[in-house]
């Protein structure tokens, strides 16, 4: 089917809008408009085929679009901010699945008409099928890991280091086979292999690294959409998919460097030597703990307090109570800031979203590099539900899974108050030496409950 | 110019544009940017609509409709969830919010 020139020009305009959308999304002031431009362009582009192409089954297609839209709206509206990472993973996964199905249908078209589309066309089809399936299966596993449907620890079984390369090699061989002898069977086996590769790719990745994998799978889906665009001779799909593939890959590298890790180490570290495994056992070494009244006194008579929020704060939905506490401290003339680690929460930037939702003023949120020199001037550092991002093992213990990750220098504060549910290690599964320091005081309990008690105790002083 | 070369040219240029355009992103925006890019590849919906609309086989039609549902979830959900995240970044007035209103 040839696309009329006017429609091609609209596709071009949509492609430009996608570029502007990505550009907008990378700056805080322009981000919302950028997203809007992208959305409008996508809707216009998807409406276009109804006007130039002679489509069959239009009522069914519209019904399917309506169903997908309803599910998407429901998911996007109801998801809690704390569960955002797994929602993005899920949306990404279904997109990859859609790309794989589209390529399978296109292959079916080639097989049934017995036309010879050329070898490159078939390779691109195979690529879309495999990579789309990898993205689908991998995203489902990341979703299960983040949603606690399965363990977030690396899952490794003997032979994994052999099975994975064999699956990859089989995919390449079958892809070559598809060029010589195109049948639907090979296409379906390629899809199944893709699913297997996706599962094997994500299983060995430890929970703390899952966000990086989501970003990488996002880039994969982009590339498979790009290849699908070539298969369907649609420039917009090619450009949009490539933009996402390239920017997604770059973003993955940025995120990995924010965590002080290399992408290959994250993806394959567990296969090589199990170095992403932590000890994972709670130790029974002595720690110092205190009650709300004692800690309230520490806070109320400090001059400078730095708060290190982590995922535990978000899980307990305690960000509002924390803001109240900070407001009360502020009224007493105490200088309070929030130190935000780039990967606090479960994704880079996740904590900023959560605290912004609790109406914490933007000015109080300090990025790591801006505040790290300040910890030594802080009288109290209050760690709420964070663990790995203040773990000195990142600086002192080569071989620790988080070694090399830049951390917040909470250990330099005169007093450290650690609010924790239990002595269980953090997301990365390793023990935190900071808990056993003489300057550290632990305050056990659910973050929201504890902060509520603390708030009342400070008010009562 | 050979048609394949034209496609290759578009591809290579898009790679550079994709990297260049987000190279200055601050770490606070990593999550919304990832989510927004995720929504953009939801335009595979367009491809799903085209292949489904040109098939005459019932099984293929069913598969195509599944692809459309999945792609629509990706696209619509992706843009909405990104917008919800970005609403949080709207700068608040420096005046103090009354405490208690949000702490329920």
Interface residues (C-beta under 8 A of the other chain):
Chain A: X1 X14 X18 X19 X21 X22 X23 X25 X26 X27 X28 X31 X32 X34 X35 X36 X38 X39 X42 X45 X46 X48 X49 X50 X53 X55 X56 X57 X58 X60 X61 X64 X65 X67 X68 X69 X71 X72 X73 X75 X76 X77 X79 X81 X84 X85 X87 X88 X91 X92 X94 X95 X97 X98 X99 X101 X102 X104 X105 X106 X108 X109 X112 X120 X214 X215 X218 X221 X222 X225 X226 X228 X229 X230 X232 X234 X235 X236 X237 X238 X239 X240 X241 X242 X243 X244 X245 X246 X247 X248 X250 X251 X254 X255 X258 X320 X321 X323 X324 X327 X328 X340 X342 X347 X348 X349 X350 X352 X353 X356 X357 X358 X359 X361 X362 X363 X367
Chain B: X4 X7 X10 X11 X14 X15 X16 X17 X18 X19 X21 X22 X23 X24 X25 X26 X27 X28 X29 X30 X31 X32 X33 X34 X35 X36 X37 X38 X39 X40 X41 X42 X43 X44 X45 X46 X47 X48 X49 X50 X51 X52 X53 X54 X55 X56 X57 X60 X61 X63 X64 X65 X66 X67 X68 X69 X70 X71 X72 X73 X74 X75 X76 X77 X78 X79 X80 X81 X82 X83 X84 X85 X86 X87 X88 X89 X90 X91 X92 X94 X96 X97 X99 X100 X102 X103 X104
